[in-house]
Amino acid sequence: MPLRLEIVTAERVVFSDDVDMVSAPAAEGRVGILPRHEAMLTILLPGEFHYVKDGVNMPFAISGGFMEVLPDRVTVLADTAERGDEIDEARAEESRRLAEQRMQNRMSDRELALAEAELRRATVRLQVARLRKNKR
């Protein structure tokens, strides 16, 4: 029995297919989802999200959102989601460098929180891009 996975952002449907397993960075910690999983709804944190299909692991960088799990379906409503092969590693590295630079400057608590969030997003994008690159 396959598990239907749909990853959706405000801009597009990022992925929609049957998979064997899903792993996600949930607020409670990393969760693994297999077919016939108990129903649940969870908050997703920025991090690496991946699925396995026919023994192939496909990583995504997500910046947070929500995940609904039903026994035969997983729906991810992500703030942003990118497949590893969509990420430009040089741009992600530059974003990380700029976020680190912004954090060095004196700023308000709000500006610091935004810079920290951008640093987390850029770091995740880099990790996922490198994961995908190393699998080739």
N, C-alpha and C positions, 0 to 999 in steps of 0.2 A: 504494500500500500504506500504510494508516494505521498509526499507532503507538498502541497501547493504553496509556493512562496511568491509574494508580491511585495516589492519595495517601491514605494511611491513618495515623491516629493511634491511640493507645490507646483513645480515646473513640468514634471514628466513622470511617466512610469519608468523607473530605472531597470526593473527586472520583473519578469513574470514567467514562471516555469515550475515544473515538478522537480523536487530535490529529495535527497535521502536524509539530510540532517542540516540543522541550522545552529550556529553558535553566535551569541550576541552579548554585548557589554551592557547588561541591565543594571538598574540602580542597586539591586541586591547582590550583584556580582555577576560574573560570566555565567550565562545559562546555555545549556544545550537542549535542543528540541528535536525529538524524533517523532515519526508518525504515531498517532494515538495518544499524544501528550495531553495531559489535563488542560482544560481551558484556563487561560490567564491573560491578564493585561498588565504590562509593565512599562516603566519609563526606561528609555535607552539613553545611555551616557555617550559622550564622544568616544570613539574607539574603533577597533577593527571588528567588523561584522563579517562572517563568512558562512558559506553553505558548502556542502559536499554533494556531488552528483556523480555517480558511476566512478567513485574513487578519486575524483578531481576536486581539489579544494579551491574555491574562488573567493578571494578577499574583497571587501569593500571598505571604504573609509566613510563613516557616518559621523555627523556632528551632534547627534542626539535626536530624540523623538519619542515615539511610542510603538509598542509591538503588541498586537493581539494574537494570541495563540488559541487555535481550536484543534480538535483531534486530527483533522485532515488539512489544515490551512494555517499559514502564518502570514499576517499582514503587517508590514512595517510602514509607518508614517514618519518619514525622516525629515529633519530640517534640511540637511543636504546628504547626498549619498553618491559616491563615485566608485566605479570599479577600479581595481588596481591598474588595469591597462589604460584607463582614461587619464590618469594623473601624470602631469608633467613634473618629473622629479626636480628639475632645476627651478621651476616656479615655486614648488612647495618649499624647497630649501631657502629660496629668497624670502618667502613669506615668513618662515620660521625665524630667519635672521632679523628681519624688520620687526617682528613682534618682540623678540628678545631685546632689540635696541630700544623700542618704545618703553619697555618695562624698566630700563635703566634710568629714564628721565623721571623727574618729579611730576607726579600727576595726581588727580583726584582718585578717590576710591573707585568710582565708576569707570574712569579711563583705565585704571589698573586692571579691573575685572574684565573689561573688553580686551585688553592686550593679552591677559592670561588665557582667555577663551580662544583668541586667534592663535596663540602659541600652541595650545592643545590641539586645535584643528590642524595646523600645519604639521605638527609632529606626527599625528595619526596618518595624515596623507603621505608623509614621507615613509613611514613604516610600511604602509600598505603598498606603495609604489615599489619599495625595495623587496618586499615579500614576493610580489608578482614577477619582478625582474629576476630574482634568484631562482624562481621555479622554471624559467625557460631553459 
